[in-house]
Amino acid sequence: MAGSSVGTVLPLIAGAIGVSSLFHRSSPVDALIDLLWIVMVLYPPYVLFVVCHQEFVRRRRAALSEKLLLKRMETKVW
């Protein structure tokens, strides 16, 4: 269970350390401008990838489930 959350926690910790060091190395205005540039450069390609991937999966859901050998499973909640 702990291993599954490492992929989420480590980038958050590394990002917090990076932002903290950015604010310690430069003035707050310069640090905010740098963060704005980072978001402007990295966010649009990520959003484009997510939208394209969602559309790909939506269109090919049946073919993907056959190739991945997915089975329906009944679950009960107590």
Jmol script that loads the backbone (N, CA, C; Angstrom):
load data "model"
ATOM      1  N   MET A   1       0.823  -1.187   0.000  1.00  0.00           N
ATOM      2  CA  MET A   1       0.000   0.000   0.000  1.00  0.00           C
ATOM      3  C   MET A   1       0.869   1.253   0.000  1.00  0.00           C
ATOM      4  N   ALA A   2       1.963   1.228   0.733  1.00  0.00           N
ATOM      5  CA  ALA A   2       2.828   2.408   0.799  1.00  0.00           C
ATOM      6  C   ALA A   2       3.506   2.661  -0.545  1.00  0.00           C
ATOM      7  N   GLY A   3       3.819   1.602  -1.260  1.00  0.00           N
ATOM      8  CA  GLY A   3       4.489   1.760  -2.555  1.00  0.00           C
ATOM      9  C   GLY A   3       3.629   2.445  -3.590  1.00  0.00           C
ATOM     10  N   SER A   4       2.320   2.299  -3.485  1.00  0.00           N
ATOM     11  CA  SER A   4       1.450   2.914  -4.483  1.00  0.00           C
ATOM     12  C   SER A   4       1.374   4.427  -4.329  1.00  0.00           C
ATOM     13  N   SER A   5       1.604   4.924  -3.146  1.00  0.00           N
ATOM     14  CA  SER A   5       1.525   6.371  -2.942  1.00  0.00           C
ATOM     15  C   SER A   5       2.870   7.070  -3.118  1.00  0.00           C
ATOM     16  N   VAL A   6       3.945   6.318  -3.259  1.00  0.00           N
ATOM     17  CA  VAL A   6       5.268   6.923  -3.430  1.00  0.00           C
ATOM     18  C   VAL A   6       5.325   7.729  -4.718  1.00  0.00           C
ATOM     19  N   GLY A   7       4.699   7.244  -5.776  1.00  0.00           N
ATOM     20  CA  GLY A   7       4.686   7.952  -7.047  1.00  0.00           C
ATOM     21  C   GLY A   7       3.947   9.274  -6.982  1.00  0.00           C
ATOM     22  N   THR A   8       3.095   9.436  -5.997  1.00  0.00           N
ATOM     23  CA  THR A   8       2.378  10.697  -5.812  1.00  0.00           C
ATOM     24  C   THR A   8       3.108  11.610  -4.832  1.00  0.00           C
ATOM     25  N   VAL A   9       3.644  11.036  -3.791  1.00  0.00           N
ATOM     26  CA  VAL A   9       4.241  11.833  -2.726  1.00  0.00           C
ATOM     27  C   VAL A   9       5.599  12.404  -3.123  1.00  0.00           C
ATOM     28  N   LEU A  10       6.446  11.608  -3.757  1.00  0.00           N
ATOM     29  CA  LEU A  10       7.794  12.085  -4.092  1.00  0.00           C
ATOM     30  C   LEU A  10       7.801  13.294  -5.022  1.00  0.00           C
ATOM     31  N   PRO A  11       7.013  13.331  -6.101  1.00  0.00           N
ATOM     32  CA  PRO A  11       6.991  14.556  -6.908  1.00  0.00           C
ATOM     33  C   PRO A  11       6.485  15.776  -6.145  1.00  0.00           C
ATOM     34  N   LEU A  12       5.540  15.578  -5.243  1.00  0.00           N
ATOM     35  CA  LEU A  12       5.057  16.700  -4.435  1.00  0.00           C
ATOM     36  C   LEU A  12       6.150  17.230  -3.512  1.00  0.00           C
ATOM     37  N   ILE A  13       6.900  16.331  -2.900  1.00  0.00           N
ATOM     38  CA  ILE A  13       7.989  16.748  -2.024  1.00  0.00           C
ATOM     39  C   ILE A  13       9.081  17.444  -2.830  1.00  0.00           C
ATOM     40  N   ALA A  14       9.454  16.853  -3.964  1.00  0.00           N
ATOM     41  CA  ALA A  14      10.489  17.466  -4.802  1.00  0.00           C
ATOM     42  C   ALA A  14      10.034  18.824  -5.323  1.00  0.00           C
ATOM     43  N   GLY A  15       8.775  18.949  -5.698  1.00  0.00           N
ATOM     44  CA  GLY A  15       8.256  20.223  -6.170  1.00  0.00           C
ATOM     45  C   GLY A  15       8.245  21.281  -5.078  1.00  0.00           C
ATOM     46  N   ALA A  16       7.870  20.873  -3.877  1.00  0.00           N
ATOM     47  CA  ALA A  16       7.870  21.819  -2.755  1.00  0.00           C
ATOM     48  C   ALA A  16       9.287  22.286  -2.436  1.00  0.00           C
ATOM     49  N   ILE A  17      10.252  21.376  -2.489  1.00  0.00           N
ATOM     50  CA  ILE A  17      11.650  21.750  -2.252  1.00  0.00           C
ATOM     51  C   ILE A  17      12.136  22.693  -3.342  1.00  0.00           C
ATOM     52  N   GLY A  18      11.772  22.407  -4.591  1.00  0.00           N
ATOM     53  CA  GLY A  18      12.177  23.263  -5.703  1.00  0.00           C
ATOM     54  C   GLY A  18      11.590  24.660  -5.607  1.00  0.00           C
ATOM     55  N   VAL A  19      10.319  24.754  -5.285  1.00  0.00           N
ATOM     56  CA  VAL A  19       9.673  26.067  -5.153  1.00  0.00           C
ATOM     57  C   VAL A  19      10.262  26.821  -3.969  1.00  0.00           C
ATOM     58  N   SER A  20      10.511  26.112  -2.880  1.00  0.00           N
ATOM     59  CA  SER A  20      11.106  26.746  -1.710  1.00  0.00           C
ATOM     60  C   SER A  20      12.492  27.302  -2.034  1.00  0.00           C
ATOM     61  N   SER A  21      13.309  26.515  -2.717  1.00  0.00           N
ATOM     62  CA  SER A  21      14.656  26.997  -3.064  1.00  0.00           C
ATOM     63  C   SER A  21      14.582  28.144  -4.066  1.00  0.00           C
ATOM     64  N   LEU A  22      13.588  28.131  -4.934  1.00  0.00           N
ATOM     65  CA  LEU A  22      13.415  29.226  -5.885  1.00  0.00           C
ATOM     66  C   LEU A  22      13.122  30.535  -5.151  1.00  0.00           C
ATOM     67  N   PHE A  23      12.282  30.480  -4.124  1.00  0.00           N
ATOM     68  CA  PHE A  23      11.961  31.682  -3.356  1.00  0.00           C
ATOM     69  C   PHE A  23      13.148  32.123  -2.483  1.00  0.00           C
ATOM     70  N   HIS A  24      13.979  31.170  -2.043  1.00  0.00           N
ATOM     71  CA  HIS A  24      15.139  31.543  -1.225  1.00  0.00           C
ATOM     72  C   HIS A  24      16.254  32.161  -2.070  1.00  0.00           C
ATOM     73  N   ARG A  25      16.378  31.744  -3.329  1.00  0.00           N
ATOM     74  CA  ARG A  25      17.460  32.235  -4.187  1.00  0.00           C
ATOM     75  C   ARG A  25      17.171  33.588  -4.812  1.00  0.00           C
ATOM     76  N   SER A  26      15.913  33.955  -4.967  1.00  0.00           N
ATOM     77  CA  SER A  26      15.588  35.203  -5.662  1.00  0.00           C
ATOM     78  C   SER A  26      14.472  35.938  -4.930  1.00  0.00           C
ATOM     79  N   SER A  27      14.167  37.114  -5.427  1.00  0.00           N
ATOM     80  CA  SER A  27      13.102  37.908  -4.804  1.00  0.00           C
ATOM     81  C   SER A  27      11.747  37.241  -5.076  1.00  0.00           C
ATOM     82  N   PRO A  28      10.766  37.511  -4.249  1.00  0.00           N
ATOM     83  CA  PRO A  28       9.447  36.888  -4.444  1.00  0.00           C
ATOM     84  C   PRO A  28       8.831  37.198  -5.812  1.00  0.00           C
ATOM     85  N   VAL A  29       9.033  38.405  -6.310  1.00  0.00           N
ATOM     86  CA  VAL A  29       8.470  38.759  -7.617  1.00  0.00           C
ATOM     87  C   VAL A  29       9.133  37.935  -8.722  1.00  0.00           C
ATOM     88  N   ASP A  30      10.474  37.830  -8.665  1.00  0.00           N
ATOM     89  CA  ASP A  30      11.182  37.029  -9.669  1.00  0.00           C
ATOM     90  C   ASP A  30      10.802  35.554  -9.576  1.00  0.00           C
ATOM     91  N   ALA A  31      10.633  35.056  -8.354  1.00  0.00           N
ATOM     92  CA  ALA A  31      10.251  33.658  -8.167  1.00  0.00           C
ATOM     93  C   ALA A  31       8.856  33.398  -8.730  1.00  0.00           C
ATOM     94  N   LEU A  32       7.920  34.315  -8.504  1.00  0.00           N
ATOM     95  CA  LEU A  32       6.569  34.145  -9.050  1.00  0.00           C
ATOM     96  C   LEU A  32       6.572  34.206 -10.577  1.00  0.00           C
ATOM     97  N   ILE A  33       7.389  35.093 -11.138  1.00  0.00           N
ATOM     98  CA  ILE A  33       7.489  35.168 -12.603  1.00  0.00           C
ATOM     99  C   ILE A  33       8.070  33.873 -13.145  1.00  0.00           C
ATOM    100  N   ASP A  34       9.101  33.330 -12.487  1.00  0.00           N
ATOM    101  CA  ASP A  34       9.677  32.054 -12.924  1.00  0.00           C
ATOM    102  C   ASP A  34       8.653  30.924 -12.837  1.00  0.00           C
ATOM    103  N   LEU A  35       7.881  30.886 -11.753  1.00  0.00           N
ATOM    104  CA  LEU A  35       6.838  29.860 -11.627  1.00  0.00           C
ATOM    105  C   LEU A  35       5.772  30.007 -12.702  1.00  0.00           C
ATOM    106  N   LEU A  36       5.426  31.237 -13.030  1.00  0.00           N
ATOM    107  CA  LEU A  36       4.458  31.476 -14.093  1.00  0.00           C
ATOM    108  C   LEU A  36       4.972  30.947 -15.424  1.00  0.00           C
ATOM    109  N   TRP A  37       6.254  31.187 -15.708  1.00  0.00           N
ATOM    110  CA  TRP A  37       6.841  30.670 -16.948  1.00  0.00           C
ATOM    111  C   TRP A  37       6.833  29.145 -16.974  1.00  0.00           C
ATOM    112  N   ILE A  38       7.147  28.529 -15.840  1.00  0.00           N
ATOM    113  CA  ILE A  38       7.154  27.065 -15.769  1.00  0.00           C
ATOM    114  C   ILE A  38       5.756  26.516 -16.067  1.00  0.00           C
ATOM    115  N   VAL A  39       4.738  27.124 -15.469  1.00  0.00           N
ATOM    116  CA  VAL A  39       3.359  26.667 -15.693  1.00  0.00           C
ATOM    117  C   VAL A  39       2.957  26.891 -17.149  1.00  0.00           C
ATOM    118  N   MET A  40       3.324  28.027 -17.712  1.00  0.00           N
ATOM    119  CA  MET A  40       2.962  28.315 -19.107  1.00  0.00           C
ATOM    120  C   MET A  40       3.626  27.342 -20.077  1.00  0.00           C
ATOM    121  N   VAL A  41       4.825  26.883 -19.758  1.00  0.00           N
ATOM    122  CA  VAL A  41       5.544  25.976 -20.655  1.00  0.00           C
ATOM    123  C   VAL A  41       5.061  24.539 -20.489  1.00  0.00           C
ATOM    124  N   LEU A  42       4.853  24.090 -19.260  1.00  0.00           N
ATOM    125  CA  LEU A  42       4.560  22.679 -19.013  1.00  0.00           C
ATOM    126  C   LEU A  42       3.081  22.318 -19.037  1.00  0.00           C
ATOM    127  N   TYR A  43       2.191  23.207 -18.648  1.00  0.00           N
ATOM    128  CA  TYR A  43       0.787  22.857 -18.503  1.00  0.00           C
ATOM    129  C   TYR A  43       0.079  22.588 -19.833  1.00  0.00           C
ATOM    130  N   PRO A  44       0.215  23.437 -20.872  1.00  0.00           N
ATOM    131  CA  PRO A  44      -0.531  23.166 -22.112  1.00  0.00           C
ATOM    132  C   PRO A  44      -0.207  21.816 -22.771  1.00  0.00           C
ATOM    133  N   PRO A  45       1.067  21.388 -22.868  1.00  0.00           N
ATOM    134  CA  PRO A  45       1.295  20.058 -23.448  1.00  0.00           C
ATOM    135  C   PRO A  45       0.680  18.944 -22.611  1.00  0.00           C
ATOM    136  N   TYR A  46       0.682  19.088 -21.300  1.00  0.00           N
ATOM    137  CA  TYR A  46       0.094  18.075 -20.438  1.00  0.00           C
ATOM    138  C   TYR A  46      -1.415  17.979 -20.670  1.00  0.00           C
ATOM    139  N   VAL A  47      -2.078  19.118 -20.740  1.00  0.00           N
ATOM    140  CA  VAL A  47      -3.523  19.133 -20.971  1.00  0.00           C
ATOM    141  C   VAL A  47      -3.840  18.542 -22.341  1.00  0.00           C
ATOM    142  N   LEU A  48      -3.057  18.903 -23.347  1.00  0.00           N
ATOM    143  CA  LEU A  48      -3.265  18.357 -24.692  1.00  0.00           C
ATOM    144  C   LEU A  48      -3.117  16.835 -24.679  1.00  0.00           C
ATOM    145  N   PHE A  49      -2.098  16.323 -23.983  1.00  0.00           N
ATOM    146  CA  PHE A  49      -1.909  14.881 -23.898  1.00  0.00           C
ATOM    147  C   PHE A  49      -3.094  14.214 -23.197  1.00  0.00           C
ATOM    148  N   VAL A  50      -3.558  14.788 -22.107  1.00  0.00           N
ATOM    149  CA  VAL A  50      -4.676  14.196 -21.356  1.00  0.00           C
ATOM    150  C   VAL A  50      -5.935  14.160 -22.212  1.00  0.00           C
ATOM    151  N   VAL A  51      -6.215  15.238 -22.925  1.00  0.00           N
ATOM    152  CA  VAL A  51      -7.416  15.286 -23.763  1.00  0.00           C
ATOM    153  C   VAL A  51      -7.311  14.284 -24.907  1.00  0.00           C
ATOM    154  N   CYS A  52      -6.162  14.226 -25.567  1.00  0.00           N
ATOM    155  CA  CYS A  52      -5.980  13.267 -26.669  1.00  0.00           C
ATOM    156  C   CYS A  52      -6.062  11.825 -26.166  1.00  0.00           C
ATOM    157  N   HIS A  53      -5.469  11.535 -25.019  1.00  0.00           N
ATOM    158  CA  HIS A  53      -5.509  10.181 -24.477  1.00  0.00           C
ATOM    159  C   HIS A  53      -6.931   9.788 -24.099  1.00  0.00           C
ATOM    160  N   GLN A  54      -7.676  10.708 -23.491  1.00  0.00           N
ATOM    161  CA  GLN A  54      -9.066  10.414 -23.126  1.00  0.00           C
ATOM    162  C   GLN A  54      -9.904  10.126 -24.372  1.00  0.00           C
ATOM    163  N   GLU A  55      -9.705  10.894 -25.418  1.00  0.00           N
ATOM    164  CA  GLU A  55     -10.453  10.675 -26.662  1.00  0.00           C
ATOM    165  C   GLU A  55     -10.074   9.336 -27.296  1.00  0.00           C
ATOM    166  N   PHE A  56      -8.772   9.005 -27.270  1.00  0.00           N
ATOM    167  CA  PHE A  56      -8.304   7.725 -27.804  1.00  0.00           C
ATOM    168  C   PHE A  56      -8.943   6.559 -27.059  1.00  0.00           C
ATOM    169  N   VAL A  57      -8.946   6.628 -25.740  1.00  0.00           N
ATOM    170  CA  VAL A  57      -9.523   5.544 -24.938  1.00  0.00           C
ATOM    171  C   VAL A  57     -11.032   5.473 -25.144  1.00  0.00           C
ATOM    172  N   ARG A  58     -11.693   6.616 -25.223  1.00  0.00           N
ATOM    173  CA  ARG A  58     -13.153   6.618 -25.406  1.00  0.00           C
ATOM    174  C   ARG A  58     -13.546   5.970 -26.719  1.00  0.00           C
ATOM    175  N   ARG A  59     -12.808   6.271 -27.780  1.00  0.00           N
ATOM    176  CA  ARG A  59     -13.151   5.709 -29.094  1.00  0.00           C
ATOM    177  C   ARG A  59     -12.824   4.234 -29.210  1.00  0.00           C
ATOM    178  N   ARG A  60     -11.820   3.778 -28.519  1.00  0.00           N
ATOM    179  CA  ARG A  60     -11.362   2.400 -28.683  1.00  0.00           C
ATOM    180  C   ARG A  60     -11.551   1.559 -27.428  1.00  0.00           C
ATOM    181  N   ARG A  61     -12.526   1.881 -26.617  1.00  0.00           N
ATOM    182  CA  ARG A  61     -12.736   1.183 -25.354  1.00  0.00           C
ATOM    183  C   ARG A  61     -13.004  -0.312 -25.564  1.00  0.00           C
ATOM    184  N   ALA A  62     -13.840  -0.661 -26.510  1.00  0.00           N
ATOM    185  CA  ALA A  62     -14.172  -2.078 -26.725  1.00  0.00           C
ATOM    186  C   ALA A  62     -12.958  -2.855 -27.219  1.00  0.00           C
ATOM    187  N   ALA A  63     -12.238  -2.303 -28.183  1.00  0.00           N
ATOM    188  CA  ALA A  63     -11.055  -2.992 -28.708  1.00  0.00           C
ATOM    189  C   ALA A  63      -9.968  -3.115 -27.642  1.00  0.00           C
ATOM    190  N   LEU A  64      -9.798  -2.090 -26.833  1.00  0.00           N
ATOM    191  CA  LEU A  64      -8.792  -2.151 -25.781  1.00  0.00           C
ATOM    192  C   LEU A  64      -9.153  -3.180 -24.729  1.00  0.00           C
ATOM    193  N   SER A  65     -10.454  -3.281 -24.356  1.00  0.00           N
ATOM    194  CA  SER A  65     -10.816  -4.273 -23.351  1.00  0.00           C
ATOM    195  C   SER A  65     -10.617  -5.693 -23.849  1.00  0.00           C
ATOM    196  N   GLU A  66     -10.806  -5.935 -25.150  1.00  0.00           N
ATOM    197  CA  GLU A  66     -10.555  -7.278 -25.685  1.00  0.00           C
ATOM    198  C   GLU A  66      -9.059  -7.581 -25.683  1.00  0.00           C
ATOM    199  N   LYS A  67      -8.237  -6.602 -26.077  1.00  0.00           N
ATOM    200  CA  LYS A  67      -6.789  -6.829 -26.124  1.00  0.00           C
ATOM    201  C   LYS A  67      -6.198  -6.996 -24.722  1.00  0.00           C
ATOM    202  N   LEU A  68      -6.723  -6.271 -23.763  1.00  0.00           N
ATOM    203  CA  LEU A  68      -6.184  -6.333 -22.407  1.00  0.00           C
ATOM    204  C   LEU A  68      -6.819  -7.441 -21.575  1.00  0.00           C
ATOM    205  N   LEU A  69      -7.745  -8.184 -22.165  1.00  0.00           N
ATOM    206  CA  LEU A  69      -8.422  -9.303 -21.507  1.00  0.00           C
ATOM    207  C   LEU A  69      -9.069  -8.880 -20.188  1.00  0.00           C
ATOM    208  N   LEU A  70      -9.804  -7.804 -20.243  1.00  0.00           N
ATOM    209  CA  LEU A  70     -10.510  -7.328 -19.065  1.00  0.00           C
ATOM    210  C   LEU A  70     -11.809  -8.090 -18.899  1.00  0.00           C
ATOM    211  N   LYS A  71     -12.116  -8.426 -17.684  1.00  0.00           N
ATOM    212  CA  LYS A  71     -13.360  -9.142 -17.396  1.00  0.00           C
ATOM    213  C   LYS A  71     -14.207  -8.283 -16.481  1.00  0.00           C
ATOM    214  N   ARG A  72     -15.509  -8.455 -16.600  1.00  0.00           N
ATOM    215  CA  ARG A  72     -16.418  -7.773 -15.667  1.00  0.00           C
ATOM    216  C   ARG A  72     -16.370  -8.536 -14.353  1.00  0.00           C
ATOM    217  N   MET A  73     -16.354  -7.800 -13.277  1.00  0.00           N
ATOM    218  CA  MET A  73     -16.292  -8.417 -11.975  1.00  0.00           C
ATOM    219  C   MET A  73     -17.379  -7.824 -11.105  1.00  0.00           C
ATOM    220  N   GLU A  74     -18.121  -8.705 -10.452  1.00  0.00           N
ATOM    221  CA  GLU A  74     -19.184  -8.230  -9.571  1.00  0.00           C
ATOM    222  C   GLU A  74     -18.606  -8.006  -8.188  1.00  0.00           C
ATOM    223  N   THR A  75     -18.889  -6.847  -7.636  1.00  0.00           N
ATOM    224  CA  THR A  75     -18.414  -6.554  -6.295  1.00  0.00           C
ATOM    225  C   THR A  75     -19.605  -6.264  -5.398  1.00  0.00           C
ATOM    226  N   LYS A  76     -19.459  -6.603  -4.158  1.00  0.00           N
ATOM    227  CA  LYS A  76     -20.511  -6.352  -3.171  1.00  0.00           C
ATOM    228  C   LYS A  76     -19.921  -5.474  -2.075  1.00  0.00           C
ATOM    229  N   VAL A  77     -20.709  -4.491  -1.674  1.00  0.00           N
ATOM    230  CA  VAL A  77     -20.310  -3.623  -0.589  1.00  0.00           C
ATOM    231  C   VAL A  77     -21.141  -3.988   0.625  1.00  0.00           C
ATOM    232  N   TRP A  78     -20.486  -4.254   1.710  1.00  0.00           N
ATOM    233  CA  TRP A  78     -21.190  -4.680   2.924  1.00  0.00           C
ATOM    234  C   TRP A  78     -21.704  -3.528   3.669  1.00  0.00           C
TER     235      TRP A  78
END
end "model"
wireframe off; spacefill off
backbone 0.3
color backbone group
